[in-house]
């Protein structure tokens, strides 16, 4: 039973708790632009390279068509070495990545990468998981190490290939010197990244590559992803923000000008969805159902807030609270079983 495994929530969650991650921090003091582009490697060797490579026109880069690679969803080419797209699933997708010339598959999703299938097609995996709320400094440093130390081309993917994947791929282009802030944001426009994911847009726009001599994180095939308790603890902060917004009649709380109700509901919904997709130690059907109920309530709350329907927002919030309370009653409040 997953019941015992989930009991750790008791220490960390409040009664309504469903919740957040810490805000990513952007350290710029020791950062400087990198000029490490594949196109300039030969010129560097000959001493003819310019000090700053020209940024790409991200919205105009020609790339492979969906007809050529039908199993690589939302496939975009962003530079000579960087592609983005959806999660490759099954033999055909990995075969098409190999056909495309990809050497390294980079997952920024929370789910564990399919190492076995990738290796069958001669592909290396690198796992740099990020959330929908932004790109932490460590992840940005890992993307810099990726483009500096490994041979591409790289295929950067999240789940669907529209939000986190393109954002991380844009950062990779910034790190290799083939994009500036304007063309990096054009990547998100081109991919259809929702403006509701404000943290992704913010961190792409503000990213500065680490200095050439800065220590960078080790790259790994499968990164350690936050435990269920840690993920729920993160959701708890967003839930608290929603509570504050409700008390302010579903507006931005006066004492918290950075809290946007619809955005907080979005982060709760995405957080619950990601928890459901990650490996949680063989959770039982009851837990999955409770999690699904909470996700639906969060989605309805988000929609109501976007429509500025306070009555529907309150009703959806109460359903969300009830779902969380029901889950806690079974998996938290009774103590070890």
Secondary structure, 3 states (H helix, E strand, C coil): CHHHHHCCHHHHCCCCCCECCCCCCCCCCCECCCCCCHHHHHHHHCCCCCCCCCCCCHHHCCCCCCCCCCCCCCCEECCCCEEEECCCCHHHHHHHHHHHCCCEEEECCCCCCCHHHHHHCCCEEEECCCECCECCHHHHHHHHHHHHHCCCCEEEECCCCCCHHHHHHHHHHHHHCCCCHHHHHHHHHHHCCCCCCHHHHHHHHHCCCECCCCCCCCCCCCCCCCCHHHHHHHHHHHHHHHHHHHHCCCCCCCCCCCCCHHHHHHHHHHHHHHHHHCCCCCCCHHHHHHHHHHHHHHHHHHHHHHCCCHHHHHHHHHHHHHHHHHHHHHHCCCCCC
